[in-house]
């Protein structure tokens, strides 16, 4: 397995439970760790394209709305596994560095670990599907 890391992708999104967050938006930082099968050759068509992954993340973070960053992480994870067949498992971290809390906090972050086999098994058993499925 190969581990690909895209760390510190910064976006402006409109996620949160408060009306002001939906209206004004805020900064979000996304980290991804992708465990992938080795490419079959030295060609981008047989590998995970980092630019394609970045664009997918950008589209979801800036184009969709979630009340919970946990739901945003779930959507990112499920869509990445759906669209990137070489990804076997992944870790998604969604940081909300300016979360509206009643005190000083450097960062608020959720982390999702998701494996392709777990998602497939859960769907076969009729269990809960990742958000956005």
Order of alpha helices (4+ residues) and beta strands (2+ residues): beta-alpha-beta-alpha-alpha-beta-beta-alpha
